[in-house]
Amino acid sequence: MEGYRLKIATVQATYFFSPAEIVRLEAKNNYTRIYFTDRPPFLATVVLKSYQKLLEPYGFVRTHRSHLVNKQYVLFVDKGDEITMKDLSKAGISKRKKTTAIKALSN
């Protein structure tokens, strides 16, 4: 698992990133918007579910049908069930996934 690089295809090119460079992913129809630690977000041509399978071993947690977060970048979860990341971006937690998501974020 050491040295793993995630392949991310966009309309323009194919990129390779370490999971540690990714703050969170957000579903956008049949695409995924990926937010990074050191670059602007971009839209990938793969659905979120595909990334979930690849990234869960690296500390990513599915908190909502449209959000997959890197737990090392979670700052806090507010009472309104919204996650604030260290880059101050926001991700939601669904009522159905709340208990398991909070537990996974705590580990």
Secondary structure, 3 states (H helix, E strand, C coil): CCCCCEEEECCCCEEEECHHHEEEEEEECCEEEEEECCCCCEEECCCHHHHHHHHHHHCEEEEECCEEEEHHHEEEECCCCEEEECCCCEEECCCCCHHHHHHHHHC
